[in-house]
Amino acid sequence: MVYSGIGRKLVLALKHGDRPDLAPALAAWLARAAAPLVRPDTIVAPVPLHLRRLLKRRYNQAALISGRVARTHGAAHLPGLLVRRRHTPGQDHRGVGDRFANIAGALAVNPRHAAALAGRPVLLIDDVMASGATMAAATEALLAAGSGPVSVAVLARAVKDD
């Protein structure tokens, strides 16, 4: 979806509106859209939240969605594959360069799951992609840890108004 109008309302309700009940329907949609990206050996993983943000929200919306996407395709789901090493302030009101600087070095592969990567493809799931900074940082961490190709699937994509 485009991150505006109804698409934005749905994502914000899931993310900040305490509406985890929206996850099954949104995940079913994303699972269909992401089907060409999933192979039998694919690992499906969400973009992680920092513990501070997780405690505030009580759930990681990307993990709710990624779990259902993985089950739909019979793929491995590793919600703890990536970790946030430090809390990062929200990206909402930052420019592109600031977004990349804000997230730099914040994401890493969890050492407990590093051996599971071993050249395997990864499907990274998140709710919204704006600049791509978070997905780029996560992809860099996965590739540096020895993953195979990394694909991304998001519920909504922010686009500039022209």
C-alpha positions, 0 to 999 in steps of 0.5 A: 500500500501507499502510506497515505489515506486508508493505508496510513490509518491501517498501519498507524492503528496496528503500530500505535493504536493498540490494534494487533487484531489487524495483523492477520488480515494485513499479514495475509495480504502481505503473504500473497504479495511476498510469495515470489520472494519465499523459497523453501530455505528462506528465513522470514524475520521482522525488523526488531524494536528496541526493548524500550519501544517494545515495552511501550507498545507491548508487541512488535507489529512487524513480528506479528506480520512476519510470523504469519507470512512465514506460516503461510509459506511454510518458511522458518520464522526467526523473530529474534534474528536481528537485534537493536543494539541501541535505542534510536529516536523516531525517524518520522521528522528526519531527512534522508541523510539523518535517517541513515545516520540515526540507524547506522550501527543500531542493528545486528544479527543476534549471535544465537542465530548467526549459524542459521544464516549460512548463505540462506535467503532472508525475507525481512518484514516491516510495516512501513518503509520511508527512506529505506534506511532501516532496511538498508541497515538490516540488510547490511547486518545480515549480509555481513553475518553470512546470509544469502540474498535479502529481500524485503516486504513491507505493508506500506511504502511512503512516497513523495508527493510530486 
